[in-house]
């Protein structure tokens, strides 16, 4: 049995037959993009699950005696390892620089060990695919427990999840263009698919949102080129729940994303691109105190000069600037206004369903909140205080509350693609 992942060269949009067949477990929408990344993530998750299912199997490779050191097993193709202490308890390790630990393949020296692990690996792969299904199948949405069942393996899969989310942006653009063409008519599968892929992107990012800064630097550099921003793929979907994922993404990128946001403030003519830049910058300022003063100065500067160029909705732009400036004036640690939380159905301590309220799945982050600011800005402190798991409802029985009617999906599509287009 091979524990290492097969290295395959795939042409864009042409996964090989094995990958295509296995990716069908994830549903037709997700199978259409990033399938090789998705299978790699499932395989890596399966390795961790297999080790967890049979930790005592590794006793044979541990030095005998009560003082035996823990075994550290390197996970193939990702900078992570699993430590097994003499009692069988597992600890997941992120690795930076020179990897430490034993290669799994080299440790399986006996036929008995290989045979025993072959069976558990097949079982663990099935478990991995089942765990990932709620994140990838159209029409499904994970509960908090389902999210945590995958998120607990974050050190092993976070880079693969991050790559899957960022690489799917091109596929999203294709779906977005198709859905924009159809948004003037009736509800269609194109808009449903766009929303499903956007939600899957949010799930995969949230799986990686606790990754340390050094793991995200390279992703930030490659993802902020050509006018793109970390948060735009989520904010322009025009719901608060997806904008919340965008805020977490901007905060995770931190100061490395400032340049792309500053460039947008200086040059963008589309109101929503300016909103996105201000939203991302405010999220970074609230999360990275050392960057706050630089962001405040830049926002104030561009607020005074935005009227010098033609923008498509100056009233929307000026409200976005006023909202951002107001939040940037708040003291560190200040909470979101109670009226904004009530509008979204959120509690200050994120009890109950956390950020996964019916209102958050329907309301526009650019809506004017009771405070006079845009709702998304009013909600930012609450968003940034929420843990990744608090983006999800507390039980599977509560997921049904989030389901949108076709008319609601069409309404969201029209406001996203027709009222304030970003292209």
C-alpha positions in Angstrom: 0.0 0.0 0.0 1.3 3.5 -0.9 0.6 6.3 1.6 2.1 8.9 -0.7 -0.2 10.7 -3.0 0.2 10.0 -6.7 1.8 12.9 -8.6 -0.2 13.6 -11.7 0.2 16.2 -14.4 -3.2 17.4 -15.4 -4.1 19.9 -18.1 -6.5 22.7 -16.9 -10.1 21.5 -16.9 -9.1 18.0 -18.0 -8.8 15.8 -14.9 -7.8 12.2 -15.5 -10.4 9.4 -15.4 -9.7 8.3 -11.9 -9.9 11.8 -10.5 -13.1 12.5 -12.5 -14.8 9.3 -11.2 -13.8 9.9 -7.6 -14.8 13.6 -7.7 -18.4 12.6 -8.6 -18.8 11.9 -4.9 -18.7 15.6 -4.4 -21.5 16.5 -6.8 -21.7 17.8 -10.4 -20.9 21.5 -9.6 -17.7 20.8 -7.6 -16.6 18.0 -10.0 -16.4 20.6 -12.7 -13.6 22.5 -11.1 -10.6 21.8 -8.8 -11.4 18.1 -8.7 -7.7 17.1 -8.5 -7.2 19.4 -5.5 -10.3 18.1 -3.9 -9.2 14.5 -4.2 -5.8 15.4 -2.8 -7.4 17.0 0.2 -9.7 13.9 0.7 -6.7 11.6 0.4 -4.7 13.7 3.0 -7.6 13.7 5.3 -7.9 9.9 4.9 -4.3 9.4 6.0 -5.0 11.3 9.3 -8.2 9.3 9.9 -6.5 6.0 9.2 -3.8 6.8 11.8 -6.5 7.8 14.3 -8.5 4.6 13.6 -5.4 2.4 14.3 -3.0 4.3 16.6 -1.9 1.1 18.3 -0.7 -0.4 15.1 2.2 1.9 15.3 3.4 0.3 18.6 5.5 -2.1 16.5 7.7 0.8 15.3 8.1 2.5 18.7 11.1 1.8 20.9 10.0 -0.4 23.8 9.8 1.0 27.3 7.8 3.4 29.3 10.1 6.3 28.4 9.8 5.7 24.7 9.5 9.0 22.7 6.5 9.9 20.7 6.4 8.8 17.0 6.2 11.6 14.5 4.8 10.6 11.1 5.3 13.0 8.2 2.2 13.5 6.0 3.0 13.1 2.3 3.2 16.2 0.2 2.1 18.7 2.9 4.1 20.5 5.6 2.5 18.7 8.4 3.0 15.6 10.7 1.1 13.6 13.3 2.7 12.9 16.6 1.6 9.7 18.5 2.5 9.5 22.1 3.0 6.2 23.9 -0.6 6.2 25.1 -1.9 6.5 21.5 -2.9 10.1 21.7 -2.5 12.1 18.5 -1.2 15.6 18.1 -1.3 17.4 14.7 1.8 19.4 13.9 2.4 22.2 11.4 5.9 22.1 10.0 7.9 25.1 8.7 11.3 24.7 7.1 13.0 21.3 7.3 10.3 18.7 7.9 10.7 16.4 11.0 9.5 12.9 11.4 9.4 9.5 9.8 8.2 8.7 6.2 5.1 6.5 6.6 6.0 4.2 3.7 9.5 3.5 5.2 7.9 2.4 8.5 5.7 -0.3 7.0 8.4 -2.9 6.9 6.3 -6.0 7.6 3.7 -7.6 5.4 1.3 -7.9 8.4 1.5 -4.1 9.0 0.9 -3.3 5.4 -2.1 -5.7 5.1 -3.7 -4.3 8.3 -3.3 -0.7 7.2 -4.6 -1.4 3.7 -8.0 -2.2 5.1 -8.2 0.7 7.4 -7.0 3.1 4.6 -9.9 2.0 2.4 -12.3 2.7 5.2 -10.8 6.0 6.1 -11.0 7.2 2.5 -14.8 6.5 2.5 -15.1 8.4 5.7 -13.1 11.4 4.3 -15.3 11.6 1.3 -18.4 11.5 3.5 -17.0 14.2 5.8 -16.4 16.5 2.8 -19.8 16.0 1.1 -21.7 18.7 3.0 -19.2 21.2 1.9 -19.3 20.4 -1.8 -22.7 19.1 -2.8 -25.2 21.6 -4.2 -28.2 22.1 -1.9 -26.3 21.0 1.2 -24.9 23.2 4.0 -22.8 21.9 6.9 -23.8 22.1 10.5 -21.3 23.2 13.1 -20.5 19.7 14.1 -19.9 18.7 10.5 -17.6 21.7 10.0 -15.7 20.8 13.2 -15.3 17.2 12.1 -13.1 18.4 9.2 -11.7 21.6 10.8 -10.0 19.6 13.6 -7.7 18.3 10.8 -6.8 21.8 9.7 -3.0 21.5 10.1 -3.0 18.7 7.6 -5.4 20.1 5.0 -5.5 23.8 5.4 -3.1 24.5 2.5 -4.9 22.2 0.2 -8.2 23.8 1.2 -6.8 27.2 0.6 -5.5 26.3 -2.8 -8.8 24.8 -3.7 -10.6 28.0 -2.8 -8.3 30.3 -4.6 -7.9 28.2 -7.7 -11.7 28.0 -8.1 -11.9 31.8 -8.7 -11.5 31.3 -12.5 -14.3 28.8 -12.5 -16.4 31.2 -10.5 -15.8 33.9 -13.1 -17.2 31.6 -15.8 -20.2 30.7 -13.8 -20.7 34.4 -12.8 -20.7 35.5 -16.5 -23.2 32.8 -17.4 -25.5 33.7 -14.5 -25.3 37.5 -15.2 -26.6 36.8 -18.7 -29.5 34.9 -17.2 -30.3 37.3 -14.3 -32.7 39.4 -16.3 -34.9 36.3 -17.1 -36.0 33.7 -14.6 -34.1 31.7 -12.0 -31.8 29.1 -13.5 -29.3 26.5 -12.6 -26.5 28.9 -13.5 -27.3 31.2 -10.6 -27.7 28.2 -8.3 -24.4 26.8 -9.3 -22.6 30.1 -8.8 -24.0 30.4 -5.3 -23.1 26.7 -4.5 -19.5 27.3 -5.7 -19.2 30.5 -3.7 -20.4 28.8 -0.6 -17.9 26.0 -1.1 -15.1 28.5 -1.5 -16.2 30.1 1.8 -16.2 26.7 3.5 -12.7 25.8 2.3 -11.3 29.2 3.3 -12.8 28.9 6.8 -11.1 25.5 7.1 -7.8 27.3 6.6 -8.5 30.5 8.5 -6.4 29.6 11.5 -3.3 28.9 9.5 -0.3 30.9 10.7 0.7 34.0 8.7 3.8 32.4 7.1 1.6 29.8 5.4 -0.5 32.5 3.8 2.1 34.9 2.5 2.7 33.1 -0.8 -1.0 32.6 -1.4 -1.5 36.3 -0.7 1.1 37.3 -3.3 -0.4 35.2 -6.0 -4.0 35.9 -5.2 -3.8 39.7 -5.2 -2.5 40.2 -8.7 -4.3 41.7 -11.7 -6.7 43.9 -9.7 -8.1 41.0 -7.6 -8.6 41.3 -3.9 -8.8 38.6 -1.2 -12.4 39.4 -0.3 -14.1 40.4 -3.6 -15.2 36.9 -4.6 -17.3 36.8 -1.4 -18.4 40.4 -0.9 -19.8 40.8 -4.4 -22.2 37.9 -3.8 -24.1 40.5 -1.8 -25.0 38.6 1.4 -23.7 39.3 4.8 -22.8 35.6 5.5 -20.5 35.5 2.4 -19.1 38.9 3.1 -18.2 37.7 6.6 -16.0 35.0 4.9 -14.5 37.7 2.8 -13.7 39.8 6.0 -12.0 36.7 7.6 -10.0 36.2 4.4 -8.8 39.9 4.3 -7.9 39.7 8.0 -6.0 36.5 7.4 -4.0 38.1 4.6 -3.4 41.0 6.8 -1.0 43.8 5.8 0.2 41.8 2.8 -3.0 42.7 1.0 -2.9 46.4 1.7 -1.3 47.3 -1.7 -4.1 45.7 -3.8 -6.8 47.4 -1.7 -5.0 50.8 -1.8 -4.7 50.5 -5.6 -8.4 49.8 -5.9 -9.3 52.9 -3.8 -7.1 55.0 -6.1 -8.3 53.7 -9.5 -11.7 51.9 -9.3 -14.7 53.4 -10.9 -17.2 50.7 -9.8 -18.9 51.4 -6.5 -18.8 47.9 -5.3 -15.1 47.5 -5.9 -14.6 50.5 -3.7 -16.9 49.1 -1.1 -14.9 45.8 -1.2 -11.6 47.6 -0.7 -12.9 49.6 2.2 -14.5 46.6 3.8 -11.3 44.5 3.5 -9.1 47.4 4.8 -11.4 47.9 7.8 -11.3 44.2 8.6 -7.4 44.3 8.4 -7.3 47.4 10.6 -9.5 45.8 13.3 -7.4 42.6 13.2 -3.9 44.1 12.9 -3.5 47.0 15.2 0.0 47.8 13.8 -1.6 48.5 10.4 -4.5 50.6 11.6 -2.9 54.1 11.4 -1.6 53.4 7.8 -5.1 52.3 6.8 -6.8 55.3 8.5 -4.6 57.7 6.7 -5.1 56.0 3.3 -8.9 55.9 3.7 -9.1 59.5 4.7 -6.9 60.5 1.8 -8.9 58.7 -0.8 -12.2 59.8 0.7 -11.2 63.4 -0.1 -10.2 62.6 -3.7 -12.7 60.0 -4.9 -14.9 62.8 -6.2 -12.2 63.8 -8.7 -13.0 60.8 -11.0 -16.2 59.4 -12.4 -17.7 56.5 -10.4 -20.9 54.7 -11.1 -22.7 55.5 -7.8 -21.2 58.3 -5.9 -23.8 58.2 -3.1 -23.0 54.5 -2.5 -19.3 55.2 -2.5 -19.5 58.1 -0.1 -21.6 56.1 2.3 -19.0 53.3 2.2 -16.3 55.8 3.0 -18.3 57.3 5.9 -19.0 53.8 7.2 -15.4 52.7 7.1 -14.1 55.9 8.7 -16.7 55.6 11.5 -15.7 52.0 12.3 -12.0 52.9 12.1 -12.6 55.5 14.8 -13.9 52.9 17.2 -11.7 51.9 20.1 -10.0 48.6 19.9 -12.3 45.8 21.1 -15.5 47.8 20.6 -18.6 45.7 19.8 -21.0 45.9 16.9 -24.0 48.1 17.6 -26.9 46.1 19.2 -29.3 47.3 16.5 -27.1 45.8 13.8 -26.9 42.5 15.6 -30.7 42.5 16.0 -31.1 43.2 12.3 -29.0 40.2 11.5 -30.4 37.9 14.2 -27.0 37.6 15.9 -26.1 37.7 19.6 -23.1 39.5 21.0 -21.5 36.3 22.3 -22.5 34.3 19.2 -24.7 31.9 21.1 -27.1 29.7 19.2 -26.5 29.6 15.5 -23.7 32.2 15.6 -23.4 34.0 12.2 -25.6 31.4 10.4 -28.9 33.3 10.7 -31.5 33.5 8.0 -31.1 37.2 7.8 -27.3 36.9 7.2 -28.0 34.7 4.2 -30.4 37.2 2.8 -29.4 40.8 3.7 -27.1 42.9 1.6 -23.9 44.1 3.4 -24.3 47.5 1.7 -27.8 48.0 3.2 -28.0 51.0 5.5 -28.1 49.8 9.1 -30.1 51.6 11.9 -26.8 53.5 12.8 -26.8 55.1 9.4 -23.7 53.1 8.3 -23.6 50.2 5.9 -24.7 47.0 7.6 -21.5 45.1 6.7 -19.3 47.7 8.4 -21.5 47.7 11.5 -21.2 43.9 11.7 -17.4 43.7 11.2 -16.5 43.6 14.9 -18.9 40.7 15.5 -17.7 38.9 12.4 -14.1 39.1 13.4 -14.8 37.9 16.9 -16.6 34.7 15.7 -14.6 31.5 15.5 -14.7 29.6 12.2 -17.1 27.1 13.7 -19.5 29.9 14.7 -20.2 30.6 11.0 -22.3 27.5 11.0 -25.7 26.6 12.6 -25.5 24.7 15.9 -27.3 21.6 14.6 -28.3 19.9 11.4 -31.9 20.5 12.2 -31.2 24.3 12.0 -29.8 24.2 8.5 -33.2 24.3 6.8 -33.7 27.8 8.1 -31.0 29.0 5.8 -32.4 27.6 2.6 -33.4 30.3 0.1 -36.5 30.2 -2.1 -35.9 30.5 -5.8 -37.4 34.0 -5.7 -34.9 35.0 -3.0 -32.0 33.6 -5.0 -33.1 35.6 -8.0 -33.4 38.8 -6.0 -29.9 38.4 -4.6 -28.5 37.6 -8.1 -30.1 40.7 -9.5 -28.7 43.0 -6.9 -25.3 41.5 -7.2 -25.0 41.5 -11.0 -27.4 44.2 -12.3 -27.7 47.0 -9.8 -24.1 47.6 -9.0 -22.0 45.5 -11.4 -18.3 45.1 -10.5 -17.1 44.7 -14.1 
